[in-house]
């Protein structure tokens, strides 16, 4: 019986080690991919506060709402993103019978 337990533990530890190594490879590959893409796209990074000319594109949305949305995006992303476009969604009215 102890031979079965040793075999089971060996299989368990081997499986856990394989999963750990594979997840490690996924994390490392992801970080390398992100670093590579960021290195190629340095010049295309959004600039914080670039929503200044946003009002001309969104004339039907009040200025206070645009400012609130821009501020929320700036806070939520730590200044790493910028609002480029805001579109009002029209809801279709459906008959509910």
C-alpha positions as CSV (number, residue, x, y, z in Angstrom):
1,X,0.0,0.0,0.0
2,X,2.8,2.4,0.7
3,X,4.1,1.9,-2.8
4,X,0.8,3.2,-4.2
5,X,1.0,6.3,-1.9
6,X,4.6,7.0,-3.0
7,X,3.5,6.7,-6.7
8,X,0.5,9.0,-6.1
9,X,2.7,11.6,-4.4
10,X,5.3,11.4,-7.1
11,X,2.7,11.9,-9.8
12,X,1.1,14.8,-7.7
13,X,4.4,16.6,-7.3
14,X,5.4,16.1,-10.9
15,X,2.1,17.5,-12.1
16,X,2.3,20.5,-9.8
17,X,5.9,21.2,-10.9
18,X,4.8,21.0,-14.6
19,X,1.9,23.4,-14.0
20,X,4.1,25.8,-12.1
21,X,6.7,25.8,-14.9
22,X,4.1,26.3,-17.6
23,X,2.5,29.2,-15.7
24,X,5.9,30.7,-15.2
25,X,6.5,30.5,-18.9
26,X,3.2,32.2,-19.6
27,X,4.0,35.1,-17.3
28,X,7.5,35.5,-18.7
29,X,6.3,35.4,-22.3
30,X,3.5,37.9,-21.5
31,X,6.0,40.3,-19.9
32,X,8.4,40.0,-22.8
33,X,5.5,40.6,-25.3
34,X,4.3,43.7,-23.4
35,X,7.8,45.1,-23.2
36,X,8.4,44.5,-26.9
37,X,5.1,46.1,-27.9
38,X,5.6,49.1,-25.6
39,X,9.1,49.6,-27.0
40,X,7.8,49.7,-30.6
41,X,4.9,52.0,-29.8
42,X,6.6,54.6,-27.7
43,X,5.6,57.5,-29.9
44,X,1.9,56.4,-30.0
45,X,1.3,56.6,-26.2
46,X,-1.7,58.7,-25.2
47,X,-1.1,62.0,-23.5
48,X,-3.1,62.8,-20.4
49,X,-5.4,65.8,-20.8
50,X,-5.7,65.4,-24.6
51,X,-9.5,65.6,-24.2
52,X,-9.3,69.4,-24.6
53,X,-10.6,69.4,-28.1
54,X,-13.1,66.7,-27.4
55,X,-16.0,69.2,-27.0
56,X,-16.1,70.0,-30.7
57,X,-16.6,66.3,-31.5
58,X,-19.3,65.8,-28.9
59,X,-21.4,68.9,-29.1
60,X,-24.5,67.1,-27.8
61,X,-22.9,66.1,-24.5
62,X,-22.6,68.8,-21.8
63,X,-19.1,70.1,-21.0
64,X,-19.4,69.0,-17.3
65,X,-20.1,65.4,-18.3
66,X,-17.1,65.4,-20.7
67,X,-14.9,66.8,-17.9
68,X,-16.2,64.2,-15.4
69,X,-15.6,61.3,-17.9
70,X,-12.1,62.6,-18.7
71,X,-11.2,63.0,-15.0
72,X,-12.6,59.5,-14.2
73,X,-10.5,57.9,-16.9
74,X,-7.4,59.8,-15.8
75,X,-7.8,58.7,-12.2
76,X,-8.7,55.1,-13.0
77,X,-5.7,54.6,-15.3
78,X,-3.2,56.7,-13.3
79,X,-2.8,59.1,-16.3
80,X,-1.8,56.3,-18.7
81,X,-4.9,56.7,-20.9
82,X,-6.7,59.5,-22.6
83,X,-10.2,60.0,-23.8
84,X,-10.2,60.5,-27.6
85,X,-13.9,60.1,-28.5
86,X,-17.2,60.0,-26.6
87,X,-20.4,58.8,-28.4
88,X,-23.9,58.9,-27.1
89,X,-25.6,55.5,-27.5
90,X,-29.2,55.6,-28.8
91,X,-31.4,53.0,-27.1
92,X,-34.0,51.4,-29.4
93,X,-37.5,51.2,-28.0
94,X,-38.9,47.7,-28.4
95,X,-42.5,46.7,-27.8
96,X,-42.7,44.5,-24.7
97,X,-46.0,42.7,-24.9
